[in-house]
């Protein structure tokens, strides 16, 4: 037993690297980059419309859910309401959920 070399089991080489042993469950980066982006929650179209009507002082007609029609000009707006200036009548603070639709007043 004298003269025998010790066994070097700790320094053995593997036949293939560890990266090949992993399962291909991850999506390749190229495929993930080609995925369509999620559209934005807000387009700001409503804000743009209000600003344009405010700047030009466009006479508007506001039709409420009960059928009542209000005429006036948008003075300002926020997240939940519009302030309407009316000629010869009191100004109104109109809540957006009460508006069925609105359009430009052709008669005004």
N, CA, C and O atoms as a GROMACS GRO file, in nm:
protein
  432
    1UNK      N    1   0.081  -0.116   0.000
    1UNK     CA    2   0.000   0.000   0.000
    1UNK      C    3   0.087   0.124   0.000
    1UNK      O    4   0.038   0.235  -0.021
    2UNK      N    5   0.207   0.107   0.022
    2UNK     CA    6   0.297   0.220   0.014
    2UNK      C    7   0.321   0.248  -0.133
    2UNK      O    8   0.346   0.156  -0.211
    3UNK      N    9   0.315   0.375  -0.169
    3UNK     CA   10   0.341   0.414  -0.307
    3UNK      C   11   0.215   0.436  -0.390
    3UNK      O   12   0.224   0.480  -0.504
    4UNK      N   13   0.098   0.406  -0.335
    4UNK     CA   14  -0.025   0.431  -0.410
    4UNK      C   15  -0.065   0.578  -0.394
    4UNK      O   16  -0.055   0.635  -0.286
    5UNK      N   17  -0.112   0.639  -0.507
    5UNK     CA   18  -0.154   0.780  -0.502
    5UNK      C   19  -0.294   0.788  -0.442
    5UNK      O   20  -0.377   0.701  -0.464
    6UNK      N   21  -0.318   0.897  -0.366
    6UNK     CA   22  -0.454   0.913  -0.309
    6UNK      C   23  -0.555   0.942  -0.420
    6UNK      O   24  -0.519   0.999  -0.523
    7UNK      N   25  -0.678   0.905  -0.401
    7UNK     CA   26  -0.784   0.927  -0.498
    7UNK      C   27  -0.830   1.072  -0.491
    7UNK      O   28  -0.859   1.124  -0.383
    8UNK      N   29  -0.835   1.140  -0.609
    8UNK     CA   30  -0.876   1.280  -0.614
    8UNK      C   31  -1.020   1.290  -0.666
    8UNK      O   32  -1.043   1.326  -0.781
    9UNK      N   33  -1.115   1.258  -0.582
    9UNK     CA   34  -1.255   1.258  -0.624
    9UNK      C   35  -1.316   1.399  -0.621
    9UNK      O   36  -1.415   1.424  -0.689
   10UNK      N   37  -1.259   1.490  -0.545
   10UNK     CA   38  -1.316   1.625  -0.533
   10UNK      C   39  -1.291   1.710  -0.657
   10UNK      O   40  -1.364   1.806  -0.679
   11UNK      N   41  -1.191   1.680  -0.737
   11UNK     CA   42  -1.157   1.762  -0.852
   11UNK      C   43  -1.198   1.700  -0.985
   11UNK      O   44  -1.134   1.725  -1.087
   12UNK      N   45  -1.300   1.620  -0.987
   12UNK     CA   46  -1.344   1.559  -1.111
   12UNK      C   47  -1.412   1.660  -1.201
   12UNK      O   48  -1.480   1.751  -1.153
   13UNK      N   49  -1.393   1.646  -1.332
   13UNK     CA   50  -1.457   1.734  -1.428
   13UNK      C   51  -1.592   1.676  -1.467
   13UNK      O   52  -1.610   1.554  -1.476
   14UNK      N   53  -1.689   1.767  -1.491
   14UNK     CA   54  -1.821   1.724  -1.536
   14UNK      C   55  -1.821   1.711  -1.687
   14UNK      O   56  -1.742   1.777  -1.755
   15UNK      N   57  -1.908   1.628  -1.739
   15UNK     CA   58  -1.916   1.610  -1.883
   15UNK      C   59  -1.981   1.729  -1.953
   15UNK      O   60  -1.948   1.758  -2.068
   16UNK      N   61  -2.074   1.800  -1.886
   16UNK     CA   62  -2.140   1.916  -1.945
   16UNK      C   63  -2.157   2.025  -1.839
   16UNK      O   64  -2.163   1.995  -1.719
   17UNK      N   65  -2.164   2.149  -1.881
   17UNK     CA   66  -2.176   2.258  -1.783
   17UNK      C   67  -2.315   2.261  -1.720
   17UNK      O   68  -2.409   2.201  -1.771
   18UNK      N   69  -2.326   2.333  -1.609
   18UNK     CA   70  -2.452   2.341  -1.535
   18UNK      C   71  -2.562   2.411  -1.614
   18UNK      O   72  -2.680   2.378  -1.596
   19UNK      N   73  -2.529   2.504  -1.699
   19UNK     CA   74  -2.631   2.579  -1.773
   19UNK      C   75  -2.712   2.490  -1.864
   19UNK      O   76  -2.830   2.519  -1.888
   20UNK      N   77  -2.656   2.384  -1.917
   20UNK     CA   78  -2.731   2.293  -2.004
   20UNK      C   79  -2.825   2.204  -1.926
   20UNK      O   80  -2.918   2.147  -1.982
   21UNK      N   81  -2.802   2.191  -1.798
   21UNK     CA   82  -2.884   2.103  -1.718
   21UNK      C   83  -3.015   2.169  -1.676
   21UNK      O   84  -3.108   2.099  -1.635
   22UNK      N   85  -3.026   2.303  -1.685
   22UNK     CA   86  -3.148   2.372  -1.646
   22UNK      C   87  -3.258   2.346  -1.749
   22UNK      O   88  -3.231   2.328  -1.868
   23UNK      N   89  -3.381   2.343  -1.701
   23UNK     CA   90  -3.495   2.325  -1.791
   23UNK      C   91  -3.524   2.459  -1.859
   23UNK      O   92  -3.515   2.563  -1.795
   24UNK      N   93  -3.560   2.457  -1.986
   24UNK     CA   94  -3.587   2.582  -2.058
   24UNK      C   95  -3.726   2.638  -2.028
   24UNK      O   96  -3.809   2.647  -2.118
   25UNK      N   97  -3.753   2.676  -1.902
   25UNK     CA   98  -3.883   2.730  -1.864
   25UNK      C   99  -3.891   2.881  -1.881
   25UNK      O  100  -4.000   2.936  -1.896
   26UNK      N  101  -3.779   2.949  -1.880
   26UNK     CA  102  -3.780   3.095  -1.893
   26UNK      C  103  -3.804   3.135  -2.039
   26UNK      O  104  -3.758   3.068  -2.131
   27UNK      N  105  -3.877   3.247  -2.058
   27UNK     CA  106  -3.903   3.300  -2.192
   27UNK      C  107  -3.776   3.368  -2.241
   27UNK      O  108  -3.718   3.448  -2.168
   28UNK      N  109  -3.734   3.341  -2.361
   28UNK     CA  110  -3.616   3.409  -2.413
   28UNK      C  111  -3.637   3.560  -2.416
   28UNK      O  112  -3.749   3.607  -2.433
   29UNK      N  113  -3.530   3.636  -2.400
   29UNK     CA  114  -3.539   3.782  -2.394
   29UNK      C  115  -3.594   3.843  -2.522
   29UNK      O  116  -3.666   3.942  -2.516
   30UNK      N  117  -3.562   3.786  -2.636
   30UNK     CA  118  -3.611   3.840  -2.762
   30UNK      C  119  -3.763   3.829  -2.769
   30UNK      O  120  -3.829   3.922  -2.816
   31UNK      N  121  -3.819   3.718  -2.723
   31UNK     CA  122  -3.964   3.700  -2.727
   31UNK      C  123  -4.032   3.796  -2.630
   31UNK      O  124  -4.139   3.848  -2.662
   32UNK      N  125  -3.974   3.820  -2.514
   32UNK     CA  126  -4.032   3.911  -2.417
   32UNK      C  127  -4.026   4.054  -2.467
   32UNK      O  128  -4.117   4.132  -2.439
   33UNK      N  129  -3.923   4.091  -2.540
   33UNK     CA  130  -3.909   4.228  -2.591
   33UNK      C  131  -4.008   4.256  -2.703
   33UNK      O  132  -4.044   4.371  -2.724
   34UNK      N  133  -4.053   4.154  -2.776
   34UNK     CA  134  -4.146   4.172  -2.887
   34UNK      C  135  -4.291   4.178  -2.842
   34UNK      O  136  -4.379   4.202  -2.924
   35UNK      N  137  -4.319   4.156  -2.716
   35UNK     CA  138  -4.454   4.158  -2.664
   35UNK      C  139  -4.510   4.300  -2.672
   35UNK      O  140  -4.438   4.396  -2.642
   36UNK      N  141  -4.636   4.315  -2.711
   36UNK     CA  142  -4.696   4.447  -2.726
   36UNK      C  143  -4.708   4.514  -2.589
   36UNK      O  144  -4.741   4.449  -2.490
   37UNK      N  145  -4.681   4.645  -2.583
   37UNK     CA  146  -4.695   4.715  -2.455
   37UNK      C  147  -4.842   4.732  -2.418
   37UNK      O  148  -4.929   4.736  -2.506
   38UNK      N  149  -4.869   4.742  -2.292
   38UNK     CA  150  -5.005   4.761  -2.242
   38UNK      C  151  -5.048   4.904  -2.273
   38UNK      O  152  -4.972   4.998  -2.248
   39UNK      N  153  -5.168   4.924  -2.328
   39UNK     CA  154  -5.211   5.061  -2.358
   39UNK      C  155  -5.230   5.141  -2.229
   39UNK      O  156  -5.259   5.084  -2.124
   40UNK      N  157  -5.215   5.272  -2.237
   40UNK     CA  158  -5.226   5.353  -2.116
   40UNK      C  159  -5.370   5.355  -2.064
   40UNK      O  160  -5.465   5.339  -2.140
   41UNK      N  161  -5.383   5.373  -1.933
   41UNK     CA  162  -5.515   5.380  -1.872
   41UNK      C  163  -5.588   5.507  -1.912
   41UNK      O  164  -5.709   5.507  -1.931
   42UNK      N  165  -5.514   5.617  -1.924
   42UNK     CA  166  -5.573   5.745  -1.960
   42UNK      C  167  -5.512   5.798  -2.088
   42UNK      O  168  -5.390   5.793  -2.107
   43UNK      N  169  -5.598   5.849  -2.175
   43UNK     CA  170  -5.550   5.908  -2.299
   43UNK      C  171  -5.546   6.060  -2.291
   43UNK      O  172  -5.488   6.124  -2.378
   44UNK      N  173  -5.606   6.118  -2.188
   44UNK     CA  174  -5.616   6.262  -2.167
   44UNK      C  175  -5.700   6.330  -2.276
   44UNK      O  176  -5.693   6.452  -2.289
   45UNK      N  177  -5.776   6.257  -2.352
   45UNK     CA  178  -5.862   6.315  -2.456
   45UNK      C  179  -5.970   6.403  -2.393
   45UNK      O  180  -6.002   6.509  -2.446
   46UNK      N  181  -6.027   6.359  -2.281
   46UNK     CA  182  -6.131   6.436  -2.214
   46UNK      C  183  -6.074   6.571  -2.168
   46UNK      O  184  -6.137   6.675  -2.189
   47UNK      N  185  -5.956   6.569  -2.108
   47UNK     CA  186  -5.893   6.693  -2.061
   47UNK      C  187  -5.864   6.786  -2.178
   47UNK      O  188  -5.886   6.906  -2.169
   48UNK      N  189  -5.814   6.732  -2.287
   48UNK     CA  190  -5.784   6.811  -2.406
   48UNK      C  191  -5.911   6.877  -2.459
   48UNK      O  192  -5.908   6.994  -2.497
   49UNK      N  193  -6.021   6.803  -2.462
   49UNK     CA  194  -6.148   6.857  -2.512
   49UNK      C  195  -6.195   6.972  -2.423
   49UNK      O  196  -6.232   7.078  -2.474
   50UNK      N  197  -6.194   6.953  -2.292
   50UNK     CA  198  -6.237   7.058  -2.200
   50UNK      C  199  -6.150   7.183  -2.214
   50UNK      O  200  -6.202   7.294  -2.218
   51UNK      N  201  -6.019   7.166  -2.223
   51UNK     CA  202  -5.930   7.281  -2.237
   51UNK      C  203  -5.958   7.359  -2.364
   51UNK      O  204  -5.959   7.482  -2.363
   52UNK      N  205  -5.982   7.289  -2.473
   52UNK     CA  206  -6.010   7.356  -2.600
   52UNK      C  207  -6.140   7.436  -2.591
   52UNK      O  208  -6.145   7.550  -2.636
   53UNK      N  209  -6.244   7.376  -2.532
   53UNK     CA  210  -6.373   7.445  -2.520
   53UNK      C  211  -6.363   7.564  -2.425
   53UNK      O  212  -6.430   7.666  -2.445
   54UNK      N  213  -6.281   7.553  -2.322
   54UNK     CA  214  -6.262   7.663  -2.228
   54UNK      C  215  -6.188   7.779  -2.294
   54UNK      O  216  -6.226   7.894  -2.277
   55UNK      N  217  -6.083   7.749  -2.369
   55UNK     CA  218  -6.002   7.853  -2.433
   55UNK      C  219  -6.081   7.931  -2.538
   55UNK      O  220  -6.066   8.052  -2.551
   56UNK      N  221  -6.165   7.861  -2.614
   56UNK     CA  222  -6.242   7.927  -2.719
   56UNK      C  223  -6.377   7.978  -2.668
   56UNK      O  224  -6.452   8.041  -2.742
   57UNK      N  225  -6.409   7.950  -2.540
   57UNK     CA  226  -6.537   7.990  -2.478
   57UNK      C  227  -6.655   7.946  -2.564
   57UNK      O  228  -6.746   8.023  -2.593
   58UNK      N  229  -6.650   7.820  -2.604
   58UNK     CA  230  -6.753   7.762  -2.690
   58UNK      C  231  -6.882   7.742  -2.611
   58UNK      O  232  -6.880   7.680  -2.505
   59UNK      N  233  -6.995   7.794  -2.661
   59UNK     CA  234  -7.124   7.766  -2.597
   59UNK      C  235  -7.156   7.616  -2.610
   59UNK      O  236  -7.145   7.559  -2.718
   60UNK      N  237  -7.195   7.557  -2.501
   60UNK     CA  238  -7.220   7.412  -2.498
   60UNK      C  239  -7.362   7.385  -2.450
   60UNK      O  240  -7.423   7.468  -2.381
   61UNK      N  241  -7.413   7.268  -2.487
   61UNK     CA  242  -7.540   7.217  -2.435
   61UNK      C  243  -7.508   7.089  -2.359
   61UNK      O  244  -7.442   6.999  -2.412
   62UNK      N  245  -7.555   7.082  -2.236
   62UNK     CA  246  -7.533   6.965  -2.150
   62UNK      C  247  -7.667   6.897  -2.130
   62UNK      O  248  -7.758   6.956  -2.073
   63UNK      N  249  -7.681   6.775  -2.176
   63UNK     CA  250  -7.804   6.698  -2.159
   63UNK      C  251  -7.784   6.606  -2.040
   63UNK      O  252  -7.692   6.524  -2.039
   64UNK      N  253  -7.871   6.621  -1.940
   64UNK     CA  254  -7.861   6.540  -1.819
   64UNK      C  255  -7.937   6.409  -1.836
   64UNK      O  256  -8.012   6.392  -1.932
   65UNK      N  257  -7.917   6.318  -1.743
   65UNK     CA  258  -7.982   6.185  -1.752
   65UNK      C  259  -8.134   6.194  -1.747
   65UNK      O  260  -8.202   6.108  -1.802
   66UNK      N  261  -8.188   6.298  -1.680
   66UNK     CA  262  -8.333   6.311  -1.673
   66UNK      C  263  -8.391   6.384  -1.794
   66UNK      O  264  -8.512   6.407  -1.801
   67UNK      N  265  -8.305   6.421  -1.893
   67UNK     CA  266  -8.352   6.486  -2.015
   67UNK      C  267  -8.340   6.638  -2.013
   67UNK      O  268  -8.355   6.701  -2.117
   68UNK      N  269  -8.312   6.697  -1.898
   68UNK     CA  270  -8.299   6.842  -1.889
   68UNK      C  271  -8.177   6.889  -1.968
   68UNK      O  272  -8.072   6.824  -1.966
   69UNK      N  273  -8.191   7.002  -2.037
   69UNK     CA  274  -8.081   7.058  -2.115
   69UNK      C  275  -8.035   7.188  -2.049
   69UNK      O  276  -8.116   7.275  -2.015
   70UNK      N  277  -7.905   7.200  -2.031
   70UNK     CA  278  -7.845   7.320  -1.975
   70UNK      C  279  -7.750   7.378  -2.078
   70UNK      O  280  -7.677   7.306  -2.145
   71UNK      N  281  -7.753   7.512  -2.091
   71UNK     CA  282  -7.664   7.579  -2.186
   71UNK      C  283  -7.568   7.668  -2.109
   71UNK      O  284  -7.606   7.734  -2.012
   72UNK      N  285  -7.443   7.670  -2.155
   72UNK     CA  286  -7.344   7.756  -2.092
   72UNK      C  287  -7.206   7.730  -2.147
   72UNK      O  288  -7.186   7.651  -2.240
   73UNK      N  289  -7.109   7.799  -2.085
   73UNK     CA  290  -6.969   7.788  -2.125
   73UNK      C  291  -6.893   7.727  -2.008
   73UNK      O  292  -6.916   7.762  -1.892
   74UNK      N  293  -6.801   7.634  -2.037
   74UNK     CA  294  -6.721   7.570  -1.932
   74UNK      C  295  -6.618   7.671  -1.882
   74UNK      O  296  -6.535   7.719  -1.958
   75UNK      N  297  -6.625   7.703  -1.750
   75UNK     CA  298  -6.526   7.793  -1.691
   75UNK      C  299  -6.404   7.715  -1.643
   75UNK      O  300  -6.291   7.753  -1.671
   76UNK      N  301  -6.428   7.605  -1.570
   76UNK     CA  302  -6.320   7.516  -1.527
   76UNK      C  303  -6.377   7.378  -1.502
   76UNK      O  304  -6.498   7.358  -1.499
   77UNK      N  305  -6.288   7.283  -1.485
   77UNK     CA  306  -6.329   7.144  -1.461
   77UNK      C  307  -6.229   7.080  -1.367
   77UNK      O  308  -6.117   7.129  -1.351
   78UNK      N  309  -6.269   6.971  -1.305
   78UNK     CA  310  -6.177   6.887  -1.229
   78UNK      C  311  -6.219   6.742  -1.249
   78UNK      O  312  -6.290   6.711  -1.345
   79UNK      N  313  -6.176   6.656  -1.163
   79UNK     CA  314  -6.199   6.513  -1.181
   79UNK      C  315  -6.348   6.475  -1.179
   79UNK      O  316  -6.389   6.383  -1.248
   80UNK      N  317  -6.428   6.547  -1.099
   80UNK     CA  318  -6.566   6.504  -1.082
   80UNK      C  319  -6.672   6.605  -1.127
   80UNK      O  320  -6.789   6.570  -1.132
   81UNK      N  321  -6.634   6.730  -1.160
   81UNK     CA  322  -6.736   6.827  -1.195
   81UNK      C  323  -6.687   6.932  -1.295
   81UNK      O  324  -6.567   6.946  -1.320
   82UNK      N  325  -6.785   7.005  -1.351
   82UNK     CA  326  -6.760   7.116  -1.442
   82UNK      C  327  -6.828   7.240  -1.385
   82UNK      O  328  -6.939   7.230  -1.332
   83UNK      N  329  -6.764   7.355  -1.396
   83UNK     CA  330  -6.832   7.480  -1.360
   83UNK      C  331  -6.878   7.544  -1.491
   83UNK      O  332  -6.800   7.568  -1.582
   84UNK      N  333  -7.011   7.570  -1.497
   84UNK     CA  334  -7.074   7.621  -1.617
   84UNK      C  335  -7.116   7.765  -1.592
   84UNK      O  336  -7.190   7.793  -1.498
   85UNK      N  337  -7.069   7.858  -1.677
   85UNK     CA  338  -7.114   7.997  -1.675
   85UNK      C  339  -7.231   8.010  -1.772
   85UNK      O  340  -7.224   7.966  -1.886
   86UNK      N  341  -7.342   8.072  -1.722
   86UNK     CA  342  -7.460   8.087  -1.805
   86UNK      C  343  -7.499   8.235  -1.813
   86UNK      O  344  -7.481   8.310  -1.717
   87UNK      N  345  -7.551   8.275  -1.927
   87UNK     CA  346  -7.596   8.413  -1.945
   87UNK      C  347  -7.737   8.429  -1.889
   87UNK      O  348  -7.826   8.352  -1.924
   88UNK      N  349  -7.757   8.529  -1.803
   88UNK     CA  350  -7.889   8.558  -1.750
   88UNK      C  351  -7.939   8.459  -1.648
   88UNK      O  352  -8.051   8.472  -1.600
   89UNK      N  353  -7.861   8.360  -1.613
   89UNK     CA  354  -7.901   8.259  -1.515
   89UNK      C  355  -7.783   8.234  -1.422
   89UNK      O  356  -7.669   8.267  -1.456
   90UNK      N  357  -7.808   8.175  -1.305
   90UNK     CA  358  -7.696   8.148  -1.213
   90UNK      C  359  -7.597   8.047  -1.272
   90UNK      O  360  -7.636   7.957  -1.347
   91UNK      N  361  -7.471   8.063  -1.239
   91UNK     CA  362  -7.368   7.966  -1.279
   91UNK      C  363  -7.391   7.837  -1.203
   91UNK      O  364  -7.447   7.837  -1.093
   92UNK      N  365  -7.347   7.726  -1.260
   92UNK     CA  366  -7.372   7.595  -1.201
   92UNK      C  367  -7.243   7.516  -1.183
   92UNK      O  368  -7.148   7.530  -1.260
   93UNK      N  369  -7.241   7.434  -1.081
   93UNK     CA  370  -7.138   7.332  -1.063
   93UNK      C  371  -7.205   7.200  -1.099
   93UNK      O  372  -7.290   7.151  -1.025
   94UNK      N  373  -7.166   7.144  -1.211
   94UNK     CA  374  -7.234   7.027  -1.267
   94UNK      C  375  -7.146   6.903  -1.249
   94UNK      O  376  -7.033   6.898  -1.298
   95UNK      N  377  -7.199   6.804  -1.178
   95UNK     CA  378  -7.123   6.681  -1.156
   95UNK      C  379  -7.124   6.596  -1.283
   95UNK      O  380  -7.228   6.577  -1.346
   96UNK      N  381  -7.008   6.545  -1.322
   96UNK     CA  382  -6.994   6.469  -1.447
   96UNK      C  383  -7.084   6.346  -1.455
   96UNK      O  384  -7.137   6.318  -1.562
   97UNK      N  385  -7.103   6.271  -1.345
   97UNK     CA  386  -7.192   6.153  -1.356
   97UNK      C  387  -7.336   6.189  -1.392
   97UNK      O  388  -7.410   6.102  -1.439
   98UNK      N  389  -7.379   6.315  -1.371
   98UNK     CA  390  -7.515   6.356  -1.406
   98UNK      C  391  -7.530   6.390  -1.554
   98UNK      O  392  -7.642   6.406  -1.601
   99UNK      N  393  -7.420   6.402  -1.627
   99UNK     CA  394  -7.425   6.441  -1.768
   99UNK      C  395  -7.441   6.315  -1.854
   99UNK      O  396  -7.360   6.223  -1.847
  100UNK      N  397  -7.547   6.314  -1.935
  100UNK     CA  398  -7.566   6.203  -2.029
  100UNK      C  399  -7.475   6.222  -2.149
  100UNK      O  400  -7.403   6.131  -2.187
  101UNK      N  401  -7.479   6.342  -2.209
  101UNK     CA  402  -7.386   6.379  -2.317
  101UNK      C  403  -7.385   6.530  -2.329
  101UNK      O  404  -7.468   6.599  -2.268
  102UNK      N  405  -7.291   6.582  -2.407
  102UNK     CA  406  -7.281   6.727  -2.431
  102UNK      C  407  -7.240   6.749  -2.575
  102UNK      O  408  -7.180   6.664  -2.640
  103UNK      N  409  -7.276   6.868  -2.623
  103UNK     CA  410  -7.237   6.903  -2.760
  103UNK      C  411  -7.228   7.055  -2.771
  103UNK      O  412  -7.273   7.128  -2.682
  104UNK      N  413  -7.167   7.102  -2.881
  104UNK     CA  414  -7.154   7.245  -2.904
  104UNK      C  415  -7.291   7.302  -2.939
  104UNK      O  416  -7.366   7.245  -3.018
  105UNK      N  417  -7.320   7.417  -2.879
  105UNK     CA  418  -7.449   7.483  -2.902
  105UNK      C  419  -7.442   7.558  -3.035
  105UNK      O  420  -7.374   7.660  -3.045
  106UNK      N  421  -7.511   7.508  -3.137
  106UNK     CA  422  -7.510   7.569  -3.270
  106UNK      C  423  -7.586   7.701  -3.270
  106UNK      O  424  -7.554   7.791  -3.349
  107UNK      N  425  -7.688   7.714  -3.183
  107UNK     CA  426  -7.770   7.836  -3.177
  107UNK      C  427  -7.694   7.949  -3.109
  107UNK      O  428  -7.721   8.066  -3.136
  108UNK      N  429  -7.598   7.915  -3.020
  108UNK     CA  430  -7.528   8.017  -2.942
  108UNK      C  431  -7.411   8.062  -3.013
  108UNK      O  432  -7.338   8.148  -2.964
   0.00000   0.00000   0.00000
